[in-house]
Amino acid sequence: MNRQASAVWSGGLKDGKGTVSTQSGALKEMQYSFHTRFEDGVGVNPEELIAAAHASCFSMALSAQLGDRGITPQSVRTTATVTMENLAITKSALEVVVQAPGADRAKFDEAANAAKEGCPISKVLNAEITMNARLEA
């Protein structure tokens, strides 16, 4: 399986601007710039796209891991916070809330840790990955 995205950049680093698009069309010429990446400008930036990828990948991985343990979650809500320091992504912090009434806590913890290690985005990140996983009955 291959997935594709493309970006176009015009101009210098601080005064230029660009667009990013995905093969699926979910992102189509979304604007990004120095201001959206390093300040509070309107548009997307690579780090938030990585955070979105990590949150969505982890949620699916956790659902699969729970299913392998006989647990079907009602919902898996994940927020990923990516930290960039000195022009390197150094951390991705996962905050997870799972609704799975009657789920065994030990199986939940085991599934969450397996998902954290096994999620394809976790595997590609060269960063510290932390997780705070909460089970709601």
SVG drawing of the C-alpha trace seen along z (x, -y; Angstrom):
<svg xmlns="http://www.w3.org/2000/svg" viewBox="-20 -38 38 50">
<polyline fill="none" stroke="black" stroke-width="0.4" points="0.0,0.0 1.3,-3.5 -0.2,-6.8 0.8,-10.1 0.7,-13.8 2.3,-16.8 3.4,-20.2 4.3,-23.3 6.3,-26.2 6.8,-29.6 9.2,-32.3 11.6,-32.6 11.3,-30.9 9.8,-33.8 7.9,-35.6 6.9,-32.6 3.9,-30.4 2.8,-26.9 0.0,-24.5 -0.3,-20.8 -2.7,-18.3 -3.4,-14.6 -4.1,-11.8 -7.6,-11.2 -8.5,-14.9 -9.1,-15.3 -6.5,-18.1 -6.7,-20.1 -4.3,-23.0 -4.3,-23.7 -2.3,-26.8 0.9,-26.7 3.6,-29.2 6.4,-30.2 3.6,-31.9 1.4,-28.8 4.4,-26.7 6.3,-28.9 3.7,-31.5 -0.1,-31.5 -1.0,-32.0 -4.1,-30.5 -3.4,-27.3 -1.8,-23.9 1.7,-22.9 3.7,-19.7 3.8,-19.1 0.0,-19.2 -0.3,-16.8 2.0,-14.4 0.0,-14.8 -3.2,-14.1 -1.6,-11.0 -0.4,-9.7 -3.7,-10.3 -5.7,-8.6 -3.3,-5.7 -3.1,-5.0 -6.9,-5.1 -7.2,-2.4 -4.3,-0.4 -5.8,-0.5 -9.2,0.6 -7.6,3.6 -5.6,4.5 -8.7,4.3 -10.5,6.5 -7.8,9.1 -8.5,9.2 -12.2,9.6 -13.0,5.9 -15.1,3.8 -14.8,0.1 -17.7,-2.3 -15.2,-5.0 -11.4,-5.7 -10.6,-9.4 -6.9,-10.3 -5.2,-13.6 -1.5,-13.7 0.7,-16.6 3.8,-16.8 6.8,-18.8 9.4,-20.3 12.7,-21.5 15.7,-22.8 14.1,-21.8 13.5,-18.2 10.4,-16.4 11.3,-15.2 8.1,-14.0 4.6,-12.9 2.3,-12.8 -0.8,-10.7 -3.8,-11.4 -6.4,-8.6 -9.9,-8.1 -11.6,-4.8 -15.2,-4.0 -15.5,-0.3 -18.0,0.7 -17.0,3.8 -13.5,4.0 -10.8,5.6 -8.2,3.0 -5.2,5.3 -6.2,6.2 -6.9,2.5 -3.4,1.5 -1.8,4.4 -3.7,3.3 -2.8,-0.3 0.9,0.4 0.8,2.7 -0.9,0.1 1.6,-2.6 4.5,-0.4 2.8,1.2 1.1,-1.8 2.9,-2.4 3.2,-6.1 4.8,-5.4 7.3,-3.1 8.3,-5.8 8.7,-8.6 12.2,-9.1 10.9,-10.7 9.9,-9.9 6.3,-8.7 4.4,-9.1 0.9,-7.9 -1.8,-8.7 -4.6,-6.2 -7.8,-6.4 -10.6,-3.7 -14.1,-4.9 -16.6,-2.3"/>
</svg>
